[in-house]
Every structure is written in C-alpha cells, then in structure tokens.
C-alpha cells in the first residue's frame, strides 16, 4: 500500500496539527515527461481507486482517461477511512485510535497534504485536475492555492461555498449518527439512516418516481426497501467518525474564509483554464452554483448534464463528461470521443 508520509507535525488550518500523518495514494500508468498528469480528487465517500467508482471516465469504457497517454493519480483524503490518516488511525500521542477525537479538517488541509505529495512525486504541473461534489470543492481550492501549477481543471456539481441547504442535510445526517452514542449495534442503524437521508439529496424526485414507485416483490414499498438496502450496504464499508469529519469539512467550504476579498475577487484571480459542469436535476449542488463559478473564473466555460438522476449523475455520466472535456480542451485525445 503506497503511503506518503506528511511532515512530522502537519499543521492544520484550525491551529492544531496531526502527528506522523500519511496519505494513501494510487498511481495508474507511469510517471513520465511524455505523459499528461490527470489528478482526481475523489468524492465524499470515495477512495483512491478511481476505476472502481468512476469507470466510465476511462477510455476502455468510452471515457477520456487513456493510460497510454495519461498518468492518473488519486490520493485518499485525510479524515477518510480508505488508507490515509483518519479516525481509525492510531494517534501516536495516545497510542489509541483517534475515533471521535480526530481533529476537524478544512478542504485546505486536504489540499496542503496533496501539494506535499505532488512535490514528493516531483510533479511540476497537473494537466487535468478533476473532481465532483466535495472533490470539486477541493479542486477549486487547489486552483486558488496553486493557480500556476494547475493547467486545466474540471469542477463538477460543486460550489464556491457550501449552501445552507447542503449544510442542513449534512447536519441531519450527523445527528442521526450521534443518536447511537457508543452503542455499536445502534450505530449500524444510525449510519444506515444517515445514508438514507443523503440518498434523498443525491437523487431527484423524477428518479424516485421512475425507479422506486409502488411495491416490490415482497409487497413492501420500493422507496423504503431501496433506502434500507443502500443503508445496509453503506454501514459495512464506511466509518461513522469519518462520515462526520468529512461532512463538516464540506460544510466549512468557503473560498473567502481567511482570505482577502470576496468570492468574486478571489475567483477572478484563478489562472487555471476551467470547465464547470452542472446537473439540471441536482438538488444538493444546484446548477446555479456552477453557473456562478463559470461566470467569475476567467477562461472558464460551462456545460450541463441533462439527467433525472440528480447529484449522482456526475458519477454515472463519465462518457458525457469526457465529451465536454474534449470540447473544451480539444487536445485530450487525438480522436473524437
């Protein structure tokens, strides 16, 4: 498992520090001056294994990432439960797992860790930086922090600051988790409930009507059994403390925090060539948020995914996203996708 060791005392935006922290990362393809660097910032509950959760972005599945031409890098973000330092990690100061004592994080902490990894890999510039949702927030932060390093960025279904609507959804999910206290059996149900609330924000009215109306084979309401199924599947793979840390990080996203100027003046200084993509049925990161980004970032353009799948469409429409990337940047592949 490739691990990148961060500085002995990794400083956090909140004034604290992580001791002996590390990032788990994956590189697909060979780092070479002849290849363009594609760096993906994964979504909220995603991992460094991009092909598992975003397969339609790869050439063999109709997408633009071609490992003959590109080298793909993705690092698991701090606070997650898929290899990087997070709540399940041992705190070297106490020699016990952090659990719910893990410090609060900001997207800038995650990007500072990624920058440390970038430098360790001797990557001077990133040709394509891609992310959706929470990953899109991190892409935007990175282009503000290292605007000259990021040549092109693709921000999908994301925003300049998290909305009151999104914060409210996340708070409900955390409160559901907190109801379990330390009871591990209750925690399974609590995390399942949190995931169910999240699924309502990830999908749309139209999608639920089309896919979950009526009753299933067991004569139970399909909408109910669908959410129970998603919740049961989720609690087996994700950590509740990571869930709370990362959702709070999403809520704290605000590009003007602790910077001079407002959103508009900050975005105007971004030098990175930018493609913003929105989803017409997205309730969690509504399309006006991406239109705003594209209207304020110089050398930026906007595309729409027309889908009834809601926010989750960004994970399902890798081929369409690839065609938008080709249209915007033109030199991604030799042939039209």
PyMOL commands that set and color helices and strands:
alter all, ss='L'
color gray80, all
select helices_A, chain A and resi 50-53+55-57+59-61+99-101+107-120+134-145+164-178+184-202+205-212+222-235+240-252+263-267+287-296+310-316+318-329
alter helices_A, ss='H'
color red, helices_A
select strands_A, chain A and resi 3-5+9-11+17-19+22-28+36-41+70-75+90-91+96-97+128-132+152-156+273-279+300-305
alter strands_A, ss='S'
color yellow, strands_A
deselect
rebuild
show_as cartoon
